[in-house]
């Protein structure tokens, strides 16, 4: 039998959780259990790979200390890594005993948090141990407390060896019907490989740089595309402009595929062509980009496009006919 202990505290000398797991390790060793301990704070740069160590364990102990609020950051990061990268099939057959000691308020809530988390992961929680310690010396010297700790270690050994089952819980029902991991469906081998990549700072840094570079490149491409779109047909219309004396009109063309309408404002010898909406329009026309391309290339006139139905228009039709006089295209 093998049991892994994951300690989520800060490793302080007066941490009561250290005394508890040391005592439990002694008892389990006497029962010929292979015990391996992981101090999570020593693996803070590779926490994402720690869940892979559960693969060869029959049971685990999650031990942490409540110093002011909750189970602490290291243990939370480890549980997050289990949710993202651990082999869920292995967790489903792994027993977990929570150990939470407190130097303030909240040890019961911490034990419940660990039990709930392991159930949601699909694992098998065992009866845990929690307690408040005001004076570590008196706690260690208390024989009754030592017996309780030893009994908890024996209960864990008995639970694993006899493969004791638990009644179904609502946490498991919620996981099956509601909770979904927002990630790709990966095999255990792929999850393990992904966890190694995530823990590699150089790899992550390089990936971020590549993403930033691609983002910048696409932004430039989009900016260039938008600029070209804003200038489409404008140069051809300005080059083919033939001013008409005492003539003023505003034309708006709704071109298929363009986000904004093309507006032509003619006032005697002045011409303004831009993409945007005008309040007062004399002629409103609608056509496809291919028809507009034919017109600006001189292969079709505005009047012919309107007569054949390739372009629809509403407004002053006398003003519409003037388009072929003020623009000599092609």
N, C-alpha and C positions, 0 to 999 in steps of 0.2 A: 504494500500500500504506500502511496505517496501523497503527501499533503503540502501544498504551497502556502506560505504566509505572505500576504501583501500588506506592508505597513505604510499607512498614508500620513503619518505625523511628520514632525520636523526633526525628529531624532534627538530631542533635548534630554539631558541626563535625568531630569525630574519628571519625565513623561510617564505617567502610570501605565499607559498602554504597553510600553516596553517591558515593564515588569510582568504584566499579564501574559504577553505572548512568549516571553522567555520561560515562564513557568509551564505554559501549555506545551511548548516545544520539548521541555524535559520529559513531561508525561508521555507525549506521543513517541519520543525516542525510546523510552522504556518499553513501550508497546510494540517496538520494532517497526515503527513507521518511518519511512524516509521523508524527512522534513527539509524543505528548502525555503529560505526566507529571502524576500525581495523588499528592500527599502526603496520605496518609490522615489523619494527625494534624491537618491543616488542615481536614478535613471531619468531625471527630469527632461533630458534632451532626447530621450528615446522611449518615452512612455507609450507611443503608438505601437511599439513592437512587443511590449510586455504581455499583451493578451495571448501571444503565441506560446508563452511558457505554460499556459493552462493545459495544453494538449496532452501532456504526459502525467497529469495529476488526477487522482481519484476524488480529491476534495480540496477546497481552499479555505483559508481564513482571511477575511477582509478586516483589518484592524486599523482604527484611526482614533484621533483624539479631538474632542470638541473643546477648543480653546476660547472661542467667543460666540461663534454661530455656525452651525452646520458641520458637515463631515470634512471640510477642508478642501483646498484646491487640488492637491496631488491625487487624492482618492477620487475626486470628481473627474479629473482628467483621465484616470485609469478606466473608470466606468464608461466614459465617453468613447475611449479607444476600444473597449469591449463591444460597445454597440456598433461601432463603425467597422472594425477590422477582425474581431474574434470569430472563431469557427463556432457558429450557433449550434451545430449538431453536437459538438463536443460539450458545449456549455449545458445542453439539455440533459446530460448524464453526469454532471459535476455537482457535488454537494458544496454548499457554502455556509460557513458559520461567521456571523458578524460579531466583531468585538469593538465596542465603543466605550471609552472611558472619558470622563469629563472633569475639567477643573473649573467649569462654570455650569450654566444650565443647558440642557438639551441632549443628554446622552440617550434617552429613550427615543427621541425623534431621530437621532442619528442612526440608531440600530434599525428602526423601522425603515429609514431611507435606504439603507444597504439591502435589507430584505426585499423591499419592493423593487429596487433596481435589479436584483438578481432574478426575481420572478419574471419581470418584464423582459429580461434577456432570454428567458426560457429555462433558467437553471433551477436547481433544487435547494432551497434555503433550509438550514437547520436552526434549531433553537440557539439563540445567541446569548451574549453576555454584555451587560452594560452596568455602569456604576459611576458614582460621583466620588472624587477623591479630593479631600481638602488638605490632608497631610500625608505625603507619600510614605514617610517612615512608619507611622502608625498603621497605615494600610498594609505595608509589607510584613509587619510584625504580627498582624492579626491572623491567628491560626484558622479561624472559621472562614475567613475570606480565601485563604489558600486552598482549603478543601473545596470551596465552591468552584474555584478556577480549575482545579484538578478534575472535578466531576464533569465540568463542561468539556474538557479535553477527552475524557473517557466516552462521553455521550457522542461526540463527533466520530470517534473511532468506531463505536457501536453502530451508529447510523450508516456509515460508509460500508462497513463489513457486512451488515445485514441488508443493505440496500432498502432501507425503510422508505416507504412511499408517503407522500403528503396528499391531503385532500385538495381538490381543485380550488383555485382562487379566482377572484374577479380580475386580478392583474393579468392572468393568463388569457382570460376571455377578452379583455380589452386589447391585448397585444394581437390576438388573432383577428379581431374584427375591425379595429380602429387604427392602431399604430402601424405606420409604414416607414421604413427607412428611406429617406430621400437620397438615394444613391443608385448607382448601377448595380444590377444583380451580378455579383461576382462569386466565383467558386472560392472555397477556403484557401486554395493555393494562390489565387489572384489577390485575395484580401491580404494574405501574408506579405506578398510582394509589394502591394500598395502601401502597407504600413511601414515597410522598410524605406520606400521612397519618401514618405511623409516625414520620417524621422531624420532624413538626410538633409541637413540645412543647405548644403551646396546645391543639391538637386532642386530643392524647393526654390532657392534663390534664382537658379538658372531658368526654371519654369516661369517664374514671375517676370523675369526680364524678357523671355520670349513672348509671353502674353502681352506685355506692355509694347513690345516692338510690333507685334501683329496688330494690336489695337491702333497704334499710331499710324501704321501703314494703311489700314482700312479707313481711318479717319481722313487721311490725305486723299485716298482714292475717292471717298464719298464727297469730300470738299471739291475735288477736281471735277467730279461728275456733275455736282450741283452747279458749279461755275459754268461748265459747258452748256448745261441745260438752260441756264439763265440767258445765255448769249445766242441760243439757237434761233435762226431765221432773222435775227436783228441786223446783222451786217448786210445780208442780201437785200433786205427791204430798204436800208439806208442807201445802199449803192444804186438801187433802181428807182429812187425817188425822183419824180418829176413835178416840181411845184406848180400849182394852178392858182391863178390870180383870183382873189376874193373867194377862196374856198376854205372852209373849216369843217372838221368832222372828227368824231371819236369812234373808232372801231375796236371792238373786243372780240377776240377769237378764242373760243374754248377748244383747245387742241387735245385730243385723246392722248393720254399718257403723261401730260404735263400737269404738275401740281397747281400751277397758277395760270390764269388766262393771259394771253398776249394782247396788250393794249397798244393801239396806234392812235396818236393824237396829232392831227394835221391842222395847222393854222397858217394859211398863206404859204410862205417859204420855209416855215419852221416845222420840223418833224421830231416827234418824240416817240420812241418805241421802247417798251419795257414790259416785263412780266409783273402783273399786278392788276387789281381791280379799280375801276373808275366808277364814280357815282352816277354821272350823266353820260350815257352812251347813245350814239345815233344808230349804230348797227351792231347787233349781237349775232355772231356767226359761230357755228359748231361744225368741226370737221376732224378727220383723222390726221395723224402725223404724216402718213404716207401721201395724202392728198396735199397737205401743206408743202411737203417736199417737192411734189410735182409742180406746184404753183411757183415757188421761189426759184426753181430751176428753169422756168419758162416753158415747161412742157404742157401747161394747162393754165387757162385764165381763171380769175375769180368768177366771172360771169358764167363760163362753161361749167365750172364746178357746181355752181348754184343751179343751173338749168338741168344738169344731169342728176341732181340729187346727192352728189358727193359731198356737198356742203349745204347745210340748212342755215337760214338766216331770218331774222325778224328786225323790223325797224323801217327806216326810210329807204325804199328800194332805189330811188334816184341817187341817193348817197352811196348805196351799194355798188351801182354801176360805175361810179367814179373811181373805184379801186383800180380798174385796169388802165385808167388814164394817169393817175398819180403814181402808179408803180409800173415801170417798164422793166420786167424781170427776164433773166436768162441771158 
